[in-house]
Amino acid sequence: MKTLVAACVLIVCGSFMIWGSTAQSAAEQEIRKMPQSLTAAWDRSDSQAMALLFADDGDLVIPSGDVMSGRAAIQSFYQSVFARGYKGSHAASEIKKLRILGRTAIIDGTWSINGATDAGGALRPSEQGLFTAMLEKKGSTWCIMALREMVPTQ
C-alpha cells in the first residue's frame, strides 16, 4: 500500500513538474520573441510598432542617458531617430540571459545597428551595446515595462 501511495505521489508531482516546465517553456518562447519583434519593427522603420511593444507606462533609457516615458514619447523618439538617418538601417539583438518570475521577466542581451547614415548621407559606423529589459505579462500579452540600453566603454 505504501508503495502504491508513493507511486501516486510521484506521478502527481511529476505531472505538476511537467505542466510547470511546459507553461514556463511557452512563456519563455513568447518572451524570446520580444527582441525579435523590436528589431523587425526597427528594420521596417516602424516607430508605432516599436512603441506598441511597450506598456502604456513603459520607459526607455538610451545610451546617452535620455529617458522616454510612455508609448507616445517612445514612438516620437523612434520616429525622430528614423528621420535622422536610421531609416533603412538594420538592427539585431541576442538574448544572453532570461529570468522569468511569474508574470515578470528580465532579459539581458546585446544589440547592434548597421547601415545608418549621417546628415550628409555617409554611412555611420556600426553601433553595438548591451540591454536589459523588464517585461510584464498584462492580460495575455508580454509588454516592455523598462528597456535600458548602454554602450560599454571598453
Summary of the structure (lengths in Angstrom):
residues: 154
radius of gyration: 20.1
end to end distance: 65.0
largest distance: 82.5
contacts: 415
relative contact order: 0.16
helix: 42%
strand: 38%
